[in-house]
Amino acid sequence: KQEVTQIPAALSVPEGENLVLNCSFTDSAIYNLQWFRQDPGKGLTSLLLIQSSQREQTSGRLNASLDKSSGRSTLYIAASQPGDSATYLCAVRRNAGNNRKLIWGLGTSLAVNP
Amino acid sequence: NAGVTQTPKFQVLKTGQSMTLQCAQDMNHEYMSWYRQDPGMGLRLIHYSVGAGITDQGEVPNGYNVSRSTTEDFPLRLLSAAPSQTSVYFCASSTPWTPYEQFFGPGTRLTVL
């Protein structure tokens, strides 16, 4: 059974620091992995999606990597800003086609302090 | 495009009442789903649909009904609200083509007294 773990559950860093959020999964047979951001009281915003055949994806100051063999993805945030404060969730998609269920981690709550 | 929209944003119900949470998307997505989010439990799938007329159960379907009469709309019905259904509910849809990226609505915060 696929399980997704995100460690740490919470992280507090000073502004300007480069940081890495971790996402681990137990079954390497995945279709893709998606990182989301959730602001307090809000919905989820898709940040990056990595297909199983890819090693990384970049968007602005964000870089997500995927290592299927070790069951791990990381989200790298460069030069963090207070506006990056949010909860970051990762989700693994097992299959393509009609069964597109996502398996979710519990998230890492990030606080970037001015 | 408005994306995925949900109404209402907030709702308070009494135990035993019924109500419908509305969800609509204007992106012509086949796949739509409903989640609930509770502290310490993460996102749990309630029901999902792979197209108009087709629905299926997720992890926690008890107490909820869905229907999908059009591609755009996917309402979630609470049949007889219970305090255990106090939660934040999210509707999501995903593109019909690979990589099936998922998009979320803003959520409905439901309290059952």
Contacts between the chains, C-beta under 8 A, distances in Angstrom:
chain1	res1	chain2	res2	distance
A	31	B	99	7.9
A	31	B	100	7.8
A	32	B	99	5.2
A	32	B	100	7.6
A	34	B	101	6.8
A	34	B	102	6.5
A	36	B	104	7.7
A	41	B	109	7.8
A	42	B	106	6.5
A	42	B	107	7.2
A	43	B	90	6.2
A	43	B	104	4.5
A	43	B	105	5.8
A	43	B	106	4.4
A	43	B	107	5.0
A	44	B	90	6.9
A	44	B	92	7.9
A	44	B	104	4.2
A	45	B	104	7.5
A	46	B	101	6.0
A	46	B	102	6.7
A	46	B	103	6.4
A	46	B	104	7.9
A	49	B	99	5.5
A	49	B	101	5.2
A	51	B	98	7.8
A	51	B	99	5.6
A	89	B	42	7.9
A	89	B	43	7.5
A	91	B	43	7.9
A	91	B	102	7.7
A	93	B	100	6.6
A	96	B	98	6.1
A	96	B	100	6.7
A	98	B	31	7.8
A	98	B	50	4.5
A	100	B	31	5.6
A	100	B	94	6.0
A	100	B	100	5.0
A	100	B	102	7.9
A	101	B	45	6.3
A	101	B	48	7.2
A	101	B	58	7.4
A	102	B	43	7.9
A	102	B	45	7.8
A	102	B	102	6.6
A	104	B	42	5.0
A	104	B	43	4.6
A	105	B	42	7.0
A	106	B	40	7.3
A	106	B	41	7.9
A	106	B	42	4.6
A	107	B	42	7.1
